[in-house]
Amino acid sequence: CVARPVTKKEAQSNPKAMAALDKEWNRLRNIGCWDESKVEEWQVVASRARRTSSKVHIGRIFDILVEKGFELHESDPARKFKGRVVFEGCYVKDESNNWAIFSEIASCPASMEASRCADAVGLLPGNSIQIADGESAYTQAKLGGTPTFIRLPKDRWPADWSKKYRDPVCPLILALYGHPDAGGFWEQHCEEHVKKVGFTTIPGCAWKSVFWHEQVKLLLIIYVDDFKLSGPK
């Protein structure tokens, strides 16, 4: 299916498009992606950080919208709007208005060779392959490192903010898509849970994000938030 970008102006005139955006904003608020109960003026946050010689980062979040299956008839259920709220990772400053420096917790997704190995295992007699996506993967993980504050778009401010604040910010809690370290924190979170259910890394294997479950003889390959599992049916 083809996905086309939808402008803000077009979205505002289309109830289905706005519903898709509202759904994503509500989902992230409901899981506590950021903490609006700790809203403050950015000037107050930055001044406190400088006074205490501590580091904080400031960035903005914004929404994007696409129409998936645009080439299909309007009655086709595969044609639908998809909203996403992301962190603007290319423009992040610190408490002194300098460019932010990140922890560089880089993720190490599985290689193409590892994926092909899983395919080969799955093609052996009596074996099979299953694939799945991690559900809202990054925001399953908490964001570590330097405390990060976010600016929300003004049209997404809670009703009372405009009466109380000029430049409101609140802490980002979860590893929202777009943050430079989000992938690394998701990977740490993912591997922790994979190992809890019996998977282990393979001794001597140079490939990253490849796991083996000795009890059930299953090979697991993880590429960012895509899972491929191979082994006996």
C-alpha positions, 0 to 999 in steps of 0.5 A, a space after each residue: 500500500 502507498 502512504 501519502 503525507 497529509 498536511 496540517 491544513 488538510 487534516 483539520 478539514 477531515 474528521 477521520 484524519 483528526 481522529 487518527 491524530 487524537 488517537 495517538 495523542 491520547 494513547 501517549 498521554 494515557 501511558 504516561 509518555 510525558 508528565 504534564 503534572 510537572 509542567 513549569 516554565 522553561 526559564 525556571 527549569 533552565 535557571 535551576 539547572 544552571 544554579 545547581 550545575 546539573 544538565 537538562 535537555 529541551 526539545 519539542 514534540 510534534 505530530 505527523 500524519 499519513 494516509 495509508 493505502 491512498 491508491 485504494 477506494 475510499 470504502 476499502 478498510 485498508 485505506 486509513 489515516 495513521 498519526 504519529 507523535 515524535 520527538 524532534 531529535 535534530 534540534 535539542 538544546 541544553 540549559 545554556 542554549 547549547 546543542 545537546 550532547 547525548 549518551 550515544 546509547 546506540 542500538 545494535 539490530 541483527 544483521 541481514 546474515 543473521 536473518 537469513 540464518 533464521 530463514 535457513 533454520 525455519 526451512 529445515 524439516 519439521 521447522 517453521 518461522 514466525 514474525 511479529 512487531 513489537 507493539 508501540 515498542 520504543 514507548 515500552 521503555 523508560 528514557 534514561 540519561 540526561 533529563 529531557 523536557 519537551 514543548 508540546 504544540 500549542 494546539 495540544 496544550 491542556 486548557 489551563 496552560 495558556 492562562 498560566 504559562 508562556 513557555 511551558 515544558 514538562 518531563 519526557 518519561 518514555 523513549 519516544 520515537 525521534 529521541 537520539 537515545 530512544 533506540 538504545 533504551 528500547 533495546 536494553 528493555 527488550 533484551 532484558 525481557 527476552 532473557 527473562 523467558 529463557 533466551 540467551 546470547 550464543 557464545 562465540 556468535 559475533 552477530 548482535 540481537 541473536 538469541 537461542 532458547 535451549 529448552 525449546 530449540 528456538 532461534 530469535 532474531 530481533 531487528 529494532 522492533 521486528 521479531 523473527 522466530 525459527 525452530 520446531 513447529 
